């Protein structure tokens, strides 16, 4: 199992929130720092968030990079939002190979029940892999609950959660700790946080340290669960367990839910 805990960089993992479009239409895709998705980049996940309902739909298998700076989805996603996660392949020459990330959108189940998890290519989660995020998307309200601490990989292809999640959806993200591109997943951490009352308000991010590196931060409306904006470029670690967001988009208001991913450099 060995790994390279320092091999992951913010230059590798990128996230964008974009407007959907009709089937097979070109959709511009760039992260908050205006880094376009590259023609040779690898899409890890594409999640469609419905504006008329509280449901999310996994569009990863029907979404491709059609050219530098754009993606296409063979499904109609017009009027909805897309959350796109990808690995940049055109990294600096001295950077390590991309880690192997896994993503799945699955149905929840009753507490302590096996839930099958596999990525878009049919690769099952493995007992030697490690979860870095399990999010419950509540069907009734669209609210997102962090179930990472109460979830575990129980057998090859399965996870369990000690909390009941039946009737809801689970967004599952993990990192491979097997094979040629194995990495120690402890270097990637995730938590849910809440937007403060104003720009530069202290925001509690439990576990983040001043020497760590923010990988991605995106905001969702507290009431509807709809994605608002990606704000990693404006996020600064100001102290242990604390970040600030400077010059935040006017669409991101107090109380918005923040999904925060960071690189733990002490790993």
C-alpha positions in Angstrom: 0.0 0.0 0.0 2.6 2.9 0.2 1.8 6.3 -1.0 3.1 9.8 -1.7 1.4 12.1 0.7 2.8 15.2 -0.9 2.1 14.3 -4.5 -1.3 16.1 -4.7 -1.4 19.8 -5.6 -4.1 22.3 -6.1 -2.8 22.5 -9.7 -4.1 19.0 -10.2 -7.6 19.0 -8.7 -9.9 21.6 -10.1 -13.6 22.4 -9.7 -16.1 24.6 -11.5 -19.7 25.5 -11.3 -21.2 26.1 -14.7 -24.6 26.6 -16.3 -26.0 23.5 -18.1 -27.2 23.6 -21.7 -29.0 21.5 -24.3 -27.7 18.1 -25.2 -24.3 18.1 -26.9 -24.0 21.9 -26.7 -20.5 23.3 -25.9 -20.3 24.5 -22.3 -17.5 26.7 -21.2 -15.6 25.3 -18.3 -13.0 27.0 -16.1 -12.3 27.1 -12.4 -12.5 30.2 -10.2 -8.9 31.1 -11.1 -9.8 31.1 -14.8 -7.9 27.8 -15.5 -9.7 26.3 -18.5 -10.3 22.6 -18.5 -7.6 21.2 -20.8 -8.2 19.0 -23.9 -6.3 16.2 -22.2 -7.7 16.7 -18.7 -9.7 13.9 -16.9 -13.2 14.6 -15.7 -13.7 12.9 -12.3 -17.3 14.0 -11.7 -20.1 16.0 -13.3 -23.1 16.5 -11.1 -26.3 18.1 -12.4 -28.2 20.0 -9.7 -31.8 20.3 -10.8 -33.3 23.8 -10.3 -36.9 22.6 -10.1 -36.3 19.7 -7.6 -33.9 18.9 -4.9 -32.4 16.0 -6.9 -28.8 15.6 -8.2 -28.0 13.5 -11.2 -24.7 12.0 -12.1 -23.7 13.1 -15.6 -20.1 11.9 -15.4 -20.4 9.1 -17.9 -22.2 11.3 -20.5 -19.8 14.3 -20.2 -16.6 14.7 -22.1 -14.0 17.4 -22.7 -14.8 18.5 -26.2 -12.0 21.0 -26.6 -9.7 23.1 -24.4 -12.0 25.2 -22.2 -15.2 23.4 -22.9 -17.2 20.3 -22.2 -20.2 18.6 -23.7 -22.9 16.5 -22.1 -25.1 14.2 -24.2 -28.0 14.8 -21.8 -30.1 17.9 -21.7 -29.0 20.0 -18.7 -30.5 23.3 -19.7 -31.6 25.5 -16.9 -29.7 23.5 -14.3 -26.2 23.8 -12.7 -23.3 21.5 -13.2 -20.6 20.9 -10.6 -17.5 19.7 -12.5 -14.4 18.2 -10.9 -11.4 17.3 -13.0 -7.7 16.4 -12.9 -5.4 18.7 -14.8 -2.9 16.7 -16.8 -0.8 19.6 -18.0 0.9 20.1 -14.7 4.4 21.4 -14.0 7.3 19.1 -15.1 8.4 18.5 -11.5 4.9 17.5 -10.3 4.0 13.9 -9.4 1.5 11.9 -11.4 -2.2 12.5 -10.8 -3.7 10.5 -8.0 -6.5 8.1 -8.7 -9.7 9.7 -7.5 -13.1 7.9 -7.4 -16.5 9.5 -7.5 -20.0 8.0 -7.3 -23.6 9.3 -6.8 -25.6 6.4 -5.1 -28.8 5.9 -3.3 -28.7 5.9 0.5 -30.0 3.0 2.7 -30.9 2.2 6.2 -28.1 2.5 8.9 -25.3 -0.1 8.8 -26.4 -1.6 5.5 -24.1 -2.3 2.6 -24.3 0.4 -0.2 -22.7 -0.5 -3.5 -20.2 2.1 -4.7 -18.4 2.1 -8.1 -17.2 4.9 -10.4 -18.4 5.7 -13.9 -16.1 3.0 -15.4 -17.3 0.3 -13.0 -14.3 0.4 -10.8 -15.5 -0.7 -7.3 -14.3 1.1 -4.2 -11.7 -1.1 -2.5 -11.1 -1.9 1.2 -7.6 -0.4 0.8 -9.0 2.8 -0.6 -9.9 5.7 1.7 -13.0 7.9 1.8 -12.4 11.6 1.9 -16.0 12.7 1.5 -19.5 11.2 1.9 -22.3 13.7 1.6 -26.0 13.0 2.1 -28.2 15.0 -0.3 -31.6 15.2 1.5 -34.4 14.6 -1.0 -37.0 16.6 0.9 -35.1 19.9 1.2 -31.9 19.6 -0.9 -29.8 20.2 2.2 -26.4 18.4 2.4 -25.2 16.6 5.5 -21.6 15.5 5.9 -21.6 11.7 6.6 -17.9 11.2 6.2 -17.1 10.5 9.8 -19.9 7.9 10.1 -19.1 6.1 6.9 -16.6 3.4 6.1 -15.6 0.9 3.5 -16.9 -2.5 4.7 -15.9 -4.7 1.8 -14.7 -4.4 -1.8 -17.5 -2.5 -3.6 -19.4 -1.5 -0.5 -19.6 1.2 2.1 -21.8 1.5 5.2 -23.0 4.5 7.2 -24.1 4.3 10.8 -26.7 7.0 10.1 -29.9 6.2 8.2 -29.7 7.7 4.7 -32.6 5.8 3.0 -34.6 7.9 0.6 -31.7 10.3 0.0 -28.7 10.4 -2.3 -25.0 10.0 -1.3 -22.1 11.8 -3.0 -19.1 9.6 -2.4 -15.5 10.6 -3.1 -12.4 8.5 -2.4 -8.7 8.1 -3.4 -7.1 4.9 -4.5 -4.4 3.4 -2.2 -3.6 0.6 -4.6 -1.9 0.3 -7.9 0.8 2.4 -9.6 -0.9 5.7 -8.8 -1.6 5.0 -5.1 -1.5 8.0 -2.7 -2.1 8.3 1.0 -5.7 9.7 1.1 -5.0 11.4 4.4 -3.5 14.3 2.6 -6.9 15.3 1.1 -9.4 16.5 3.7 -13.0 17.7 3.4 -15.6 19.4 5.6 -18.8 21.4 5.4 -18.7 24.9 6.7 -21.0 28.0 6.8 -20.5 31.3 5.2 -20.0 34.2 7.7 -22.0 37.4 7.9 -19.7 39.4 5.6 -16.5 39.3 3.6 -13.5 38.4 5.7 -15.6 37.0 8.5 -14.0 34.1 10.4 -15.2 30.7 9.1 -14.6 27.6 11.1 -12.9 24.8 9.1 -12.1 22.1 11.7 -8.7 20.5 11.1 -7.2 22.9 8.6 -3.7 24.3 9.5 -2.0 27.4 8.4 0.6 25.5 6.4 -2.1 23.6 4.5 -3.3 24.4 1.0 -6.9 25.0 -0.1 -7.9 22.9 -3.1 -11.5 23.9 -3.6 -14.3 25.7 -2.0 -17.8 26.0 -3.4 -20.9 27.4 -2.0 -24.5 26.1 -2.1 -27.6 28.0 -1.2 -28.6 27.0 2.4 -32.3 26.5 1.6 -32.4 25.0 -1.9 -29.0 23.3 -2.1 -28.4 24.9 -5.5 -24.7 25.6 -6.2 -23.8 29.3 -6.2 -20.1 29.9 -6.9 -16.6 28.5 -6.6 -14.6 30.6 -4.2 -11.2 28.8 -3.6 -9.3 31.7 -5.1 -10.7 34.1 -2.6 -10.2 31.8 0.4 -7.3 32.4 2.8 -6.3 30.3 5.8 -5.8 32.9 8.6 -5.3 30.6 11.6 -5.6 27.0 12.7 -9.2 25.9 12.0 -10.1 29.3 10.5 -10.4 30.7 6.9 -11.7 33.9 5.5 -13.2 34.6 2.1 -12.3 37.9 0.5 -14.4 39.8 -2.0 -16.9 37.0 -2.2 -19.4 37.0 -5.0 -22.7 38.8 -4.2 -24.5 35.5 -4.9 -22.9 33.9 -1.9 -24.7 35.3 1.2 -24.4 34.7 4.9 -25.5 31.2 5.9 -24.5 29.6 2.5 -23.1 26.1 2.9 -19.4 25.7 1.9 -17.8 22.5 0.7 -14.1 22.8 1.5 -11.4 20.5 0.3 -7.8 21.0 1.3 -4.3 19.5 1.1 -3.0 18.5 4.6 0.7 19.2 4.2 1.5 17.6 7.6 0.6 14.2 6.2 
